Amino acid sequence: MFRQTIMIGCALAVFGCSSVVQPVAQVSLVEAQEEQVIAADDAIQRILNTNDYGSSQVYAGESFVVSPRFFSARGAYCRTMSNSVQSKLFCQSQNGNWFEVPSVMSELNANETSETE
């Protein structure tokens, strides 16, 4: 009886520790796509590269305040240029050029506000 209990216990331990071969996906679920961005013009490049936080800069006849650089969830360094009317977000690509990030959420919020009025 003792011998059978030992044999059953060993068998359960061996079978319990073994595992089925895990499947490996042959096709990836998500395809990596490189984001196409258009570099901001030279004047904005200079403003974002050379100016300190809080400095007021004139671009296209409008005065903007430049934010400090921050590391975004996009995996890039970003800054904002804003005034009382608008705020534009710019991020730095891997080659060092700044590009404007579309403001989808702020446009959505502006549309919702105008519809309720």
N, C-alpha and C positions, 0 to 999 in steps of 0.2 A: 504494500500500500504506500509506504513511504517512498519507495523507488518510483512508483507511478506518479506520485505528486511532484517529485523532483523533475521527472521527464516532462510532464505537462507544463510545469513552471518554466523550464528551459525552452520548450517549444514556443510557448506564448511570448517569452522575452525575445527570442530570435525573430519570430514572425512580426511581433509588435514593433521592432526596431527597423525592419526593412520597409522600404517605400517604393512606390510605383514611380517609374521614370516620368519626370515632368515633361509635358509637351512644350515645344519651342515654336513660336509663331514663325511662319514662313513669309508673311506679308505684314509690313508695319501698319499700325492703325492710323498713324498720323504722318503726313508727309511734311518734311521741313521745307519751308518756303522762305526765301530771302526777301526781306521787306524792301520795297522800292521807295526810296526817299529822294526828295529834291533838296539840294543844299540851299540854305538861305543866301541872300545876296551878300556881297562883300561888306557893305556897311553894317549889316546885322552881325556878320562874323566878327568884325572888329569890335563892335560894342560888347558882344558876349565874351570875347576872349580877353579884353583889356580892362573892363570896368568893374569897380568894386560894388559890393552889395549896397543898395540904397541910392546909388548915384543916378541922377536924372540925366537922360540922354534924349536928344532930338533925332527922330527918324521920320522921314516922309512928312515933315511939318508938324509932327505930333510929339509931345513930351512923354517919355516912358521912364519908369523906375525899374531897375534891374534887380532881380532877387539873387540871393546867394546860390552857388551851385549845390545841387543835392543829387544823391544817387537814387534813381527811380526803380520801380519794379520792372521796368523794361530792361534793366541791366545796363543803363547808360547814365552819364551825368547830364543833368538838365538844369535849366534856368527859366524864369518867366520874365517877360517884359510886360508891364501893365501900366495903365493910367485909369482915370475915372470912368472911361467908357468901355475899355476892353482889356483882356489879359491874353497874352499869347505865350504858349509853352514851346520852348525849343530844347531839343536834346542833341547831344554830341554823338555822331556816328563813330565807328571804329577807326575811320581814317582821319578823324579830328574835325570834320566839318559839322557845323550846326544845321539842323533842319527843323522846320516847324511841325509840331504834332497837331493833327486836327483836333478841334475841341468839340467832340461829339456830345459829351455829357452836358456841357454848358449850353450848347445849341438846343438840346432836348429840353433842358430846364427853361430856357427862354421861350420856347414854343408852348410849353405847358402853361406858363404864366400868362402869355398873351391870349391863350384860348379861354382862360377862366375870367378874364376881364370883360 
